[in-house]
Amino acid sequence: MKKYLQKALALGFTEAKYLADLSLVCKAELRAYCQPEYCLLYGQNWVCPPACGTLAECAGKVREFDRGILLQSVSIVEAPVTAEKYRLINREHNFRLKQLIEFIKADHVRILPLTSGGCVFCEQCSYPEACIKPELRMESLSAYGIDVGELCETAGLTYSFREDRLYFMALLLIKESR
């Protein structure tokens, strides 16, 4: 794990924390925000509902893992944050995550990548047609009903919504392949 954490920091993540004995709860009250009246991404891509599966299906995937690496990218920004600036910073975060995943997978480790901000690897999502880059797809923490604030608190990380900082999070659930 130590080499994965060191690689994460070398790639530019602000924080990287190993979480052993992880027991995640996929909360219906958080997933409830994944509805058309609350989120513009609903029904628009493969990592959001309904395409990502039911909450029960997501919870089933999560239960297969008992440890992970929590990653944080903090960017100091000048307010107001435009949609374009947000998108670019999110893209940087997820491209770092992609590099870390490739590094870890070289050790034949099974990973379920969950991230904030949505998948960024296609200019336009192919949904509802088949995903054209399923090997790169990163699922949404929110769609899985995972409380990011609670996860950060457990790891001792700051997580907030501020005008002068953007916090992007990712969780790599890990299981050694056998």
Buried (B, 14 or more C-beta within 10 A) or exposed (E): EEEBBEBBEEBEBBBBBBBEEBEBEBBEEBBEEBEEEEBEBBBBBBBBBEBBBEBEEBBEBBEEBBBBBBBBBBBEBEEEBEEEBBEEBBBBBBBBBBBBBEBBEEEEBBBBBBBBBBBBBBEEBEBEEEBEEEEBBBBBBBBBBBBBEBBBEEBEBEBEEEEEBBBBBBBBBBBEEE
